[in-house]
Amino acid sequence: MTFQKFIRYFLEIMLIIIAVIMMFSTFIPLNHPPQFYSHNYPPIIAKLILSLNLDNFYASVINIGVWGVFTLLLLIFISSGAFKRKSVFALHTIIFLMALTIFCDKAFKREHFLKIREGGAVNLGKFLNDDSEKYNFDFKLLDFTKNFHQGSRMPSAFISEVELENGVKKKIEVNKPLTIGNYKFYQSTYDALEQFQVEIDSVQYTCIQADTLIADSLALQITKTNNMGMIEVVLNEKVYQLTEDAEHELDGHKIKLIKLDPIYISGFQISSIYGMTILFVLAILFIINLGWCFWRRK
């Protein structure tokens, strides 16, 4: 086996590995808190996901490493003089530049993932670690909406309404990203948090699952719910199983939980516009060069 065939063989293996890990990544919910994985996966799997940073797969060492190795092998293959025709050489050079762009975007963290709760806000400049004044404002999620196909519970659209600088309101939808400066915001994921009205001795409060409600000398946290109307509550470090809409006597207090509409968390994939622009230009050049290669073969 010649050196060129050896490198080509490994390039084909790397392409298969990239395809496999990209498929595998779709089965791992991304950017959830550690307790989510501990609760939903066996301990060994949860530990593996967190230790390998697979909860943020696209910025993980595995993903960056695979793209880095593929880019390096492609550079070696191109430099080995394997191509006699200039058009084929140019085609593979474009592929190399595309792989290099993807690798740099991931390695230098030009991609970000933002999760924000309805009514919540985050200073965009601090989140992006960008000191530019054009990002020095609060990015606020006003509302998240799910639309369904008629006659079914299959979602047809996810829409986030956000507030930007000076009260400007915009909508971000799947396949309809929002551009802010040098970044594009893509609607990526969403989560729903159960919300309850908590009555303690006839005084009403609002509490979201996993948050801690402090009322006088009481510390109450709703930890689990199910479809049977059962709610697990931690009250002053003691665990209780309560029934929804029923009054309970706990530690000398009358407590009642009433389920409200959920609070949504919207997830945004944020990508540098520079990387996307470079990939777009390279993709056009690739198509043109590919057409030229086929035309030359006639």
Kinemage of the C-alpha trace (Angstrom):
@kinemage 1
@onewidth
@group {chain A} dominant
@subgroup {mainchain}
@vectorlist {calphas} color= white
{ca met a 1} P 0.000 0.000 0.000
{ca thr a 2} L 1.444 3.377 -1.045
{ca phe a 3} L 1.530 6.365 1.300
{ca gln a 4} L -1.166 8.157 -0.708
{ca lys a 5} L -3.494 5.148 -0.581
{ca phe a 6} L -2.833 4.840 3.154
{ca ile a 7} L -3.861 8.480 3.765
{ca arg a 8} L -6.876 8.127 1.470
{ca tyr a 9} L -7.943 5.021 3.398
{ca phe a 10} L -7.827 6.930 6.689
{ca leu a 11} L -9.685 9.891 5.180
{ca glu a 12} L -12.523 7.548 4.232
{ca ile a 13} L -12.529 6.136 7.778
{ca met a 14} L -12.637 9.671 9.243
{ca leu a 15} L -15.620 10.548 7.024
{ca ile a 16} L -17.463 7.489 8.334
{ca ile a 17} L -16.555 8.428 11.932
{ca ile a 18} L -17.802 12.001 11.414
{ca ala a 19} L -21.102 10.700 9.987
{ca val a 20} L -21.522 8.235 12.886
{ca ile a 21} L -20.807 10.738 15.670
{ca met a 22} L -23.086 13.344 14.056
{ca met a 23} L -25.882 10.753 14.028
{ca phe a 24} L -25.040 9.719 17.598
{ca ser a 25} L -25.143 13.337 18.791
{ca thr a 26} L -28.804 13.655 17.785
{ca phe a 27} L -29.737 11.163 20.536
{ca ile a 28} L -28.142 13.231 23.327
{ca pro a 29} L -30.173 16.207 24.587
{ca leu a 30} L -27.776 19.149 24.571
{ca asn a 31} L -27.027 21.896 27.083
{ca his a 32} L -29.049 20.591 30.010
{ca pro a 33} L -27.905 20.905 33.634
{ca pro a 34} L -25.898 17.934 35.054
{ca gln a 35} L -28.829 16.717 37.160
{ca phe a 36} L -30.865 16.181 33.964
{ca tyr a 37} L -28.428 13.515 32.753
{ca ser a 38} L -28.099 11.967 36.224
{ca his a 39} L -31.885 11.665 36.422
{ca asn a 40} L -32.529 10.356 32.885
{ca tyr a 41} L -29.528 8.087 32.236
{ca pro a 42} L -27.778 5.238 34.071
{ca pro a 43} L -24.933 6.547 36.282
{ca ile a 44} L -22.166 5.266 33.984
{ca ile a 45} L -23.744 6.816 30.861
{ca ala a 46} L -24.429 10.112 32.655
{ca lys a 47} L -20.837 10.263 33.918
{ca leu a 48} L -19.536 9.522 30.406
{ca ile a 49} L -21.679 12.260 28.843
{ca leu a 50} L -20.547 14.869 31.374
{ca ser a 51} L -16.871 13.880 31.522
{ca leu a 52} L -16.513 13.940 27.716
{ca asn a 53} L -18.534 17.177 27.472
{ca leu a 54} L -21.060 15.435 25.221
{ca asp a 55} L -23.807 17.613 26.731
{ca asn a 56} L -22.208 20.360 24.623
{ca phe a 57} L -21.274 17.999 21.813
{ca tyr a 58} L -20.397 20.472 19.052
{ca ala a 59} L -17.772 22.114 21.283
{ca ser a 60} L -16.584 18.821 22.802
{ca val a 61} L -13.013 17.530 22.554
{ca ile a 62} L -14.250 14.514 20.558
{ca asn a 63} L -15.969 16.589 17.874
{ca ile a 64} L -13.146 19.140 17.629
{ca gly a 65} L -10.550 16.352 17.596
{ca val a 66} L -12.262 14.423 14.806
{ca trp a 67} L -12.531 17.530 12.612
{ca gly a 68} L -8.917 18.430 13.412
{ca val a 69} L -7.603 14.987 12.403
{ca phe a 70} L -9.715 14.992 9.226
{ca thr a 71} L -8.425 18.469 8.279
{ca leu a 72} L -4.792 17.474 8.909
{ca leu a 73} L -5.094 14.237 6.887
{ca leu a 74} L -6.721 16.132 4.038
{ca leu a 75} L -3.857 18.666 4.021
{ca ile a 76} L -1.280 15.831 3.918
{ca phe a 77} L -3.182 14.109 1.108
{ca ile a 78} L -3.350 17.302 -0.974
{ca ser a 79} L 0.356 18.066 -0.346
{ca ser a 80} L 1.428 14.566 -1.408
{ca gly a 81} L 0.903 15.365 -5.088
{ca ala a 82} L -1.921 12.857 -5.547
{ca phe a 83} L -3.726 14.959 -8.153
{ca lys a 84} L -2.530 15.424 -11.710
{ca arg a 85} L -5.460 17.553 -12.834
{ca lys a 86} L -5.604 21.100 -11.478
{ca ser a 87} L -9.397 21.055 -11.311
{ca val a 88} L -9.371 17.995 -9.015
{ca phe a 89} L -6.623 19.558 -6.906
{ca ala a 90} L -8.716 22.741 -6.589
{ca leu a 91} L -11.788 20.687 -5.625
{ca his a 92} L -9.985 18.979 -2.752
{ca thr a 93} L -8.394 22.263 -1.669
{ca ile a 94} L -11.868 23.767 -1.314
{ca ile a 95} L -12.966 20.768 0.774
{ca phe a 96} L -9.867 21.286 2.958
{ca leu a 97} L -10.692 24.978 3.460
{ca met a 98} L -14.276 24.083 4.415
{ca ala a 99} L -13.052 21.518 6.954
{ca leu a 100} L -10.520 24.032 8.311
{ca thr a 101} L -13.247 26.660 8.721
{ca ile a 102} L -15.478 24.226 10.633
{ca phe a 103} L -12.549 23.153 12.826
{ca cys a 104} L -11.578 26.764 13.661
{ca asp a 105} L -15.191 27.688 14.436
{ca lys a 106} L -15.427 24.823 16.917
{ca ala a 107} L -11.901 25.031 18.350
{ca phe a 108} L -12.014 28.776 18.979
{ca lys a 109} L -15.591 28.664 20.278
{ca arg a 110} L -17.164 30.839 17.594
{ca glu a 111} L -20.398 28.992 18.364
{ca his a 112} L -22.457 29.540 21.507
{ca phe a 113} L -25.591 28.020 22.960
{ca leu a 114} L -27.978 30.186 24.988
{ca lys a 115} L -30.880 28.858 27.049
{ca ile a 116} L -33.209 31.431 28.526
{ca arg a 117} L -36.490 31.222 30.430
{ca glu a 118} L -39.626 33.154 29.468
{ca gly a 119} L -39.341 36.551 31.126
{ca gly a 120} L -35.607 36.058 31.653
{ca ala a 121} L -32.833 38.255 30.278
{ca val a 122} L -29.074 38.050 29.787
{ca asn a 123} L -26.531 40.721 28.892
{ca leu a 124} L -25.544 39.690 25.379
{ca gly a 125} L -22.056 41.210 25.463
{ca lys a 126} L -21.099 39.367 28.645
{ca phe a 127} L -22.540 36.093 27.357
{ca leu a 128} L -20.644 36.334 24.048
{ca asn a 129} L -17.544 37.655 25.844
{ca asp a 130} L -17.567 40.513 23.343
{ca asp a 131} L -16.753 44.037 24.575
{ca ser a 132} L -18.303 45.751 21.558
{ca glu a 133} L -20.926 48.336 22.496
{ca lys a 134} L -23.368 46.935 19.934
{ca tyr a 135} L -23.845 43.858 22.171
{ca asn a 136} L -24.061 45.757 25.463
{ca phe a 137} L -27.793 45.263 26.033
{ca asp a 138} L -30.159 42.755 27.627
{ca phe a 139} L -31.422 39.964 25.382
{ca lys a 140} L -34.840 39.064 26.807
{ca leu a 141} L -37.198 36.202 25.984
{ca leu a 142} L -40.721 37.612 26.049
{ca asp a 143} L -42.658 34.577 24.883
{ca phe a 144} L -42.225 31.105 23.427
{ca thr a 145} L -44.924 29.565 21.219
{ca lys a 146} L -45.462 26.090 19.791
{ca asn a 147} L -47.735 25.738 16.776
{ca phe a 148} L -49.170 22.345 15.858
{ca his a 149} L -50.274 20.743 12.616
{ca gln a 150} L -54.045 20.854 12.285
{ca gly a 151} L -55.723 17.879 13.930
{ca ser a 152} L -52.549 16.538 15.573
{ca arg a 153} L -50.105 17.183 18.399
{ca met a 154} L -47.165 17.230 15.980
{ca pro a 155} L -45.372 20.611 16.295
{ca ser a 156} L -45.223 22.629 13.095
{ca ala a 157} L -43.246 25.628 14.379
{ca phe a 158} L -41.304 26.898 17.378
{ca ile a 159} L -41.310 30.675 17.749
{ca ser a 160} L -39.424 32.816 20.264
{ca glu a 161} L -40.318 36.473 20.679
{ca val a 162} L -37.338 38.397 22.018
{ca glu a 163} L -36.652 41.961 23.086
{ca leu a 164} L -33.414 43.629 22.029
{ca glu a 165} L -31.847 47.045 22.526
{ca asn a 166} L -34.216 50.009 23.017
{ca gly a 167} L -37.237 47.704 23.343
{ca val a 168} L -37.042 46.409 19.758
{ca lys a 169} L -38.994 43.144 19.449
{ca lys a 170} L -38.080 40.363 17.024
{ca lys a 171} L -39.151 36.766 16.369
{ca ile a 172} L -36.825 33.801 15.897
{ca glu a 173} L -38.206 30.677 14.229
{ca val a 174} L -36.806 27.388 12.987
{ca asn a 175} L -35.128 28.106 9.621
{ca lys a 176} L -35.691 31.845 10.184
{ca pro a 177} L -32.656 32.991 12.186
{ca leu a 178} L -32.092 36.466 13.563
{ca thr a 179} L -28.899 38.364 12.745
{ca ile a 180} L -27.428 40.581 15.458
{ca gly a 181} L -24.135 42.169 14.475
{ca asn a 182} L -21.714 39.411 13.519
{ca tyr a 183} L -23.854 36.593 14.926
{ca lys a 184} L -26.849 34.582 13.760
{ca phe a 185} L -29.345 33.274 16.328
{ca tyr a 186} L -31.045 29.999 15.396
{ca gln a 187} L -34.060 28.532 17.174
{ca ser a 188} L -32.637 25.231 18.368
{ca thr a 189} L -34.414 23.582 21.313
{ca tyr a 190} L -36.948 24.177 24.034
{ca asp a 191} L -37.862 22.811 27.446
{ca ala a 192} L -40.980 23.161 29.579
{ca leu a 193} L -40.841 23.735 33.319
{ca glu a 194} L -43.854 22.826 35.421
{ca gln a 195} L -45.286 25.806 37.280
{ca phe a 196} L -47.486 25.652 40.370
{ca gln a 197} L -49.556 27.946 42.502
{ca val a 198} L -48.574 27.124 46.074
{ca glu a 199} L -50.964 27.966 48.892
{ca ile a 200} L -49.360 28.031 52.335
{ca asp a 201} L -51.849 28.822 55.104
{ca ser a 202} L -54.112 30.512 52.495
{ca val a 203} L -51.265 32.735 51.220
{ca gln a 204} L -50.600 32.216 47.507
{ca tyr a 205} L -47.172 31.947 45.845
{ca thr a 206} L -45.913 30.865 42.436
{ca cys a 207} L -43.191 28.231 42.239
{ca ile a 208} L -41.451 26.611 39.276
{ca gln a 209} L -40.261 23.010 39.460
{ca ala a 210} L -36.666 22.741 40.774
{ca asp a 211} L -36.752 26.318 42.116
{ca thr a 212} L -36.822 26.836 45.881
{ca leu a 213} L -39.677 28.833 47.388
{ca ile a 214} L -38.820 30.629 50.639
{ca ala a 215} L -41.876 31.610 52.708
{ca asp a 216} L -41.249 32.695 56.300
{ca ser a 217} L -39.513 29.717 57.944
{ca leu a 218} L -40.342 27.293 55.122
{ca ala a 219} L -38.123 26.223 52.204
{ca leu a 220} L -40.164 24.330 49.613
{ca gln a 221} L -38.918 22.725 46.407
{ca ile a 222} L -40.962 20.751 43.855
{ca thr a 223} L -38.659 18.006 42.600
{ca lys a 224} L -40.803 15.548 40.599
{ca thr a 225} L -44.240 15.297 39.008
{ca asn a 226} L -46.105 12.625 37.061
{ca asn a 227} L -49.226 12.273 34.935
{ca met a 228} L -51.167 10.765 37.855
{ca gly a 229} L -51.264 14.078 39.712
{ca met a 230} L -48.599 13.081 42.239
{ca ile a 231} L -45.985 15.677 43.189
{ca glu a 232} L -42.767 15.097 45.113
{ca val a 233} L -41.941 18.017 47.398
{ca val a 234} L -38.954 18.735 49.622
{ca leu a 235} L -40.069 20.833 52.593
{ca asn a 236} L -37.369 21.891 55.050
{ca glu a 237} L -35.201 18.973 53.829
{ca lys a 238} L -38.013 16.411 54.296
{ca val a 239} L -39.472 14.596 51.275
{ca tyr a 240} L -43.257 14.308 50.828
{ca gln a 241} L -45.538 12.855 48.157
{ca leu a 242} L -48.496 15.194 47.616
{ca thr a 243} L -51.617 15.063 45.488
{ca glu a 244} L -52.359 17.912 43.117
{ca asp a 245} L -55.284 20.230 44.078
{ca ala a 246} L -55.576 18.658 47.546
{ca glu a 247} L -54.838 20.354 50.867
{ca his a 248} L -52.158 18.739 53.042
{ca glu a 249} L -51.101 19.303 56.653
{ca leu a 250} L -47.278 19.423 56.755
{ca asp a 251} L -45.183 20.610 59.723
{ca gly a 252} L -48.170 22.467 61.141
{ca his a 253} L -48.938 24.277 57.854
{ca lys a 254} L -51.766 23.820 55.349
{ca ile a 255} L -50.262 23.424 51.883
{ca lys a 256} L -52.008 23.059 48.531
{ca leu a 257} L -50.473 22.810 45.054
{ca ile a 258} L -52.356 23.826 41.900
{ca lys a 259} L -50.803 23.203 38.502
{ca leu a 260} L -50.496 26.226 36.178
{ca asp a 261} L -49.432 26.600 32.550
{ca pro a 262} L -45.772 25.629 32.085
{ca ile a 263} L -42.925 28.104 31.746
{ca tyr a 264} L -40.882 27.534 28.592
{ca ile a 265} L -37.125 27.695 28.156
{ca ser a 266} L -35.920 28.469 24.638
{ca gly a 267} L -32.522 27.352 23.335
{ca phe a 268} L -30.634 29.350 20.701
{ca gln a 269} L -27.641 28.201 18.671
{ca ile a 270} L -25.469 31.268 18.039
{ca ser a 271} L -22.977 31.123 15.172
{ca ser a 272} L -20.409 33.614 13.956
{ca ile a 273} L -21.495 35.120 10.666
{ca tyr a 274} L -17.880 35.084 9.468
{ca gly a 275} L -17.657 31.286 9.521
{ca met a 276} L -21.049 30.931 7.851
{ca thr a 277} L -20.114 33.452 5.136
{ca ile a 278} L -16.826 31.678 4.409
{ca leu a 279} L -18.589 28.290 4.188
{ca phe a 280} L -21.248 29.759 1.886
{ca val a 281} L -18.621 31.180 -0.502
{ca leu a 282} L -16.630 27.930 -0.442
{ca ala a 283} L -19.792 25.909 -1.136
{ca ile a 284} L -20.483 28.020 -4.248
{ca leu a 285} L -16.883 27.571 -5.415
{ca phe a 286} L -17.164 23.825 -4.779
{ca ile a 287} L -20.303 23.522 -6.933
{ca ile a 288} L -18.737 25.570 -9.744
{ca asn a 289} L -15.530 23.530 -9.643
{ca leu a 290} L -17.443 20.252 -9.495
{ca gly a 291} L -19.369 21.249 -12.608
{ca trp a 292} L -16.099 22.186 -14.300
{ca cys a 293} L -14.617 18.758 -13.459
{ca phe a 294} L -17.594 16.919 -15.002
{ca trp a 295} L -17.544 19.183 -18.066
{ca arg a 296} L -13.828 18.499 -18.604
{ca arg a 297} L -14.473 14.744 -18.527
{ca lys a 298} L -16.828 14.926 -21.518
